[in-house]
Amino acid sequence: MKKLLLCVFLLSLSNFSFSQKKESNSYFEVYPNPAIDHINIKFNDKSNIANQSFSIHSLIGNKVNVTTENLSENTIRISLRDLNSGFYFLSLTDKSTERRDMVKFLKIN
C-alpha cells in the first residue's frame, strides 16, 4: 500500500513529454529521454557532481540497481541495459542543501 501511495505521489510530481528534448532543471540536465542504453546527467556546476546522490526507481517504487560512469567532471552516464522497457524515476538529492529533484524517463528497447 505504501508503494502504491509513493507511486501515485511521484506520478503527480512528474512532468513528462515524449520528445528527444533534454529535461532541464536549474542545475542539471537529463538526456536522452526516451533512452535506449543509457541516460546522462550533466550538472551546470562542476562542484555539484560530488555533492549529489541519486537513485532510480520503477513506477511501483522499487529501487533498481544500475552502473554509473563519470564521463567528465560534470557529467555522469547511467547504464540502463539491464532494465526492462518502461517508465522510471531518477531521484537526485543535493547533499549540501538537501534539495531533491525527480525526473521521469522512459526506457525503450
N, C-alpha and C positions, 0 to 999 in steps of 0.2 A: 504494500500500500504506500509506503514511504517513497519507493522508487517511482511509482506512478505519479505521485504528487510532485516529486522532483522533476520528472519528465514534463508534466504539464506546465510547471513553473518555468523551466528552461525554454520550452517552446514559446511561451508568452513573451519572454525577453528577447527572443531571437528575431532578426530581420534577415530574410534570405531572398536572393534573386537568382534565377537561372541564367547566369551570364558568365562570360570569361573575365569580367571586370574584377579588379582587385578589391577585396574587402578592406576598407581603410578606417583606421581609428586615429586618435590623436598621436599615439606614439609607436604604432606598429601597423604593418600590412600583412595580410594572409592571402596567398595566391599559390597556384591557380584554384579556382572554385567554379565548377566541379573539378576534382582531381582524379588522376588515374593511379600513379605510383607514389606520389609524394605531395606534400604541401610545404611551402616556405613561409617562415615568419621573419619579416625584415623589420628591425627596430630603427627608428629615426635617430636615436642617440646611441652611440657605441657603448656607453656605460649601462644602458638598460639591460643588455643581454645577461650580465652577471647577476642582476637583481631580480630576475624573472624565474618563476616556477610555472610549469604548465602540466596539464593532463588532458587526455582525450577520453570522452565518454560516449557510449552508444545512446540511442534515443531513450532507452529504458533506464539509463543512469549507470550502467556498468562501466567501470574504468577499464580501458583496453591498453595493453602493453604495445609500445611502439619503440622503434630505434631512431635515434637522432644523430645528426652530423652537423658540425659547425662549418658553414660554407665560407664565412668571413667573420670579421669582428662584430658585425651587426646582423647576421643572417643565419638562421637555423633551418635545416631541412629535416622533415619528419617523414620517415618511410611509412607508406600505407599498404605495402604489398601484401601483408598478412591479414588485412582487414577485408571483410565481405563488403559488397556494394551496399550503399545506404547512407543515411544521414548520421552525422556525428557532431559532437560539440567539442570545441577547443576552448579550454578554460585557461586564461593567463592571469597570474597574480604577481603584482609588483611587491616584492618583499619589503621594500622600504616604506611604501605608502599604504600597503595592504589594499590597493585598488585591484578589483577583479573585473576582467572583461571576458565575455563569451562570444565566440564566433561559431556559427553553424556552417558546416560544409558538407558537400556531397562527394562520396567516394564512388566512382564508377569503374567498370571493367572495360 
